[in-house]
Amino acid sequence: MFNKNQKMVKNIDLLESLSKNPILTDKFSIVSFDNCFDALNYITAEKEKISAIVCDYDFSGHKDESKRLDGLTFLKYLNTNFSEIPVIMISGVAENRGKVAIDSILNFAYAFLDKPFSITKLLEILENAINSKSKTDIATETIFTNLQQYGLITQNKLLAKQILESIKIFNNSDLGIIIFGETGTGKTRIAHTIHKMSKFNNKTIGEIHCGWLSNDVNTFRSELFGHVKGAYTGAYSDKKGYLELCEIIVLDDIQHIPPEVQKGLLQALQEKFFYKFGDTKNRIKFNSKIIATSTLNEDELTSKYMHKEFYYRLKGDFIVVPPLRERKEDIPLLIKHFTKKFFEQNPLFCSNYGIKEEEIFEQTVIDFLINWDWPGNIRQLENFVTKLLIFALCNKNKISLSDLKFQLEKERMISKKARELFNSTLDTINIKRKKQKLTKEALISALIKSNCNINKATKILGFNNNYAVYYYIKKFEINLNEIQRKIEQEKTEGTQQ
């Protein structure tokens, strides 16, 4: 069931026998440490290979005080920085046993075991923990991959979960779905993704932009229900509408549906039949499923634009799409997608300039685009990225911050407010980078001065606890063994002189 590449990190002092037990060694490669200091170094470097961690709550650690970290503090650190790795806590304390177990679980230990315990029980817990982790990781990755395959790029777990739940409802009922979100957030793309990922993906889909038809009720009725000859001026022959032609209908911006049309749609949804515009005798069976979108919220829709009865009949389920400023994790993915799309659509143009697709954006530009608010959301980002690409390729240069500012000014996005935001964002990025650089330099200096004594380094830096030092060691990927070697090397060189 498990292979030797899977590893378990444990505290050697109290779990020595586990590393030699054949029941476990047949399943895992076990790596042991006598202190959290070295364990954290290993975990930071090899986290992708680690399947689970077993830690003793009572673990006192190394004889060197600077390398001590009690089991609970260790668990808290792991939960904050390596939450993807399940941790099994064990303890042999008799006093306050309940508190010890609760402390462990509240700090997200996967399980708590009292000593003594059976090896088979530990093995069972490890198998469940690793299987659960693997299934969750695989499922999450599969969700994002599937969404991307069907044209939706996101790493936002909440949005992905909403979409999957809506697909279940869409598959198993005749209820409609309403997708709420600001302009440009990708609502219609999500609607088409739901269609493609549902069991109705082979059904005909049609899309009506309600705002385009709202000024002419007759045309709206005709597009949706169809009409008979003579139904209104210009109806020179019979016509089929979307309700008859399409099994899936996307109604974009439903706040623009006129009241008269809402009434006809409500009848279709409730009675499962409708009449063509101009006909009151020949019923047409209604089998369509509806996905609607709106830039307004529920209160705005029901108070100003829609009959409540129609709205609640239409809304079987709903999705709220976060604006791009609230899903910044998607921005780098979208930039990469738009860049790839541009290169694929313009192969001759792009091949003449000798700039690789993956190298065209400087990282500072990506950082800026992530921090920008994007009031027009994905639509605005795509248009802006496309213009940046054309500008860069024509000038045979990578896209820099100066190019970015030029484009902002050119498009008149650089109003006084936008200019202030540009400068503020740029300042924030620069300050953040300088601060990180200074913090890293100060940390390395403190570690060298303290001979890698974490307690002393903590005091030098003015932190309240060792936890902060361990956090920055991980954040800046500092190898303590390398620093120790550097210290020893400097000592040797000093002795020789």
Steps between C-alpha positions, in 0.01 A plus 500: 500500500789735572843526349840575644497856369245597760658634816401551861688747719497422871670584828767239555540525878159358584417311183830322434340160473259612228778565252603134526156341510451288185127574487587865436827463310326275247267789424718809543846643489534652847719801568577578865628807682598565860396867490249723327778727375632235259152364431378839378804534277420165344128569466567833329732337247306178443136591563384357165624155604345495847170318538447530876664610824485330840586729792509448877307762696748461787803535276757715679747499218871547483742541790600829340238748625513696174379197309204423723141527389224323693255275319202738509702798374640275228145397405387865481793583275430204273133592476584856399775421250442142386124456540489253211696239705289303752647489853426220749566605861579245772534543876548300817395765752258383767418840646283733290480237227172646373652848465800357313273322251278806454803729452624267228170478315431875530837557335396274212681179584356229277475263797608458862634173644556406865816306586530212504328428168507214253705524182200381299293790637769751401526339157123524451503871592797568271334324207177695551687830534711448189208369294285792608776749416569337164134486404445862601807621311413297193134602512584871533755487220258301283227759557720788387633299204149405390376857529795621291436229243149640458621857464491631857829601661490532877679384814225639723370206704176671603407581140589149385290348778200718407526393136519130584202523737298681233584232243355236736175696527501569125543128428227378734217752479324741267603794719679796352828658612574870544862616488567829680810710448645829387546585133786307344534230767428218253137421582401383152819295474403329826153436356653330196738306726203367700340389174818327376565323832138389550331188365323729252822594319369355174189719511464816292584820687394853411588836653280809518647837597196647672640854507521509122131416460345683794397808300277299267256269679371350175847403384577357845184287493577387148858398585394307807161346411500529123207659314230429245460695181338839565569497876645851471619739232784332318397142586465386140527127570492251786816477708627262769644654816775393740256311725414273210844477338729463801501258791733720706446878505736757649323825587768766543414800723149389601428838662421620146219249436176703450204419732291366211774251411546400864132405511534269199818342636337438838219312327752290307693417819188410699270342243769352274349647185492835319342669199671669213460876498168573326356151557266395784392157377800282421694404810868417465661269754769666710804281576775760523729557797594858584823651629473873569754769589475839665730782613246587772439329832179329607354800685559731204346251258184431699438858613540674164519269203337161543174353624587308816295200390695478173835560671456228762368253243805566284753485785538134584863555593741790476872576468671815622811571292761697697649802319858465381629719784378230742656210309846634434635145488332473158677803348837333420314203348283730289802701382672176399183381323449828311868505399482143371177577317658806336808306386283219360274742311790705363780249428664692214488832681647352819768287334666804341599659828694225674340541843383184673142486619595412859765776526313800366377641834743627761405381848449858623232542233324181614516626859345830395222336300419277798469805726287705256126510578371423146153658521421341162619162630612224260382679188706807585804291593493310169473816292780665694732197479440475125601865449810451715599198289462688172698794638780275631532289187507805274784642712673161534520539876370329808213682666636726776340734752576799276307331216217437742481863605512613137202282413305623800559860397422426137164346588411787733467256782756719668262754641614675818348219707647230276840670499497507879404133504780418255759681710359356822503146361852545368612637837335209678678246278837673543458540875395136536803381304742723690348392830532133407862551392589683823318241713684214331836673540428576867393140563814353342715746694327408828541128432870546431552715810312251718676197351154382385365520855132568437436649844789744463402584141146572621631745759734669250210555260264616775234237430269383777557130439697242301194435285562818298860397427390159374233670286756720323748213464233318300378809314847592376604134451805544721710186538625493858756232422657726238517787748657268758760394245568864418553575870740207535684605185544855631626364831752279319620787283531722809708236681732459202562874487 
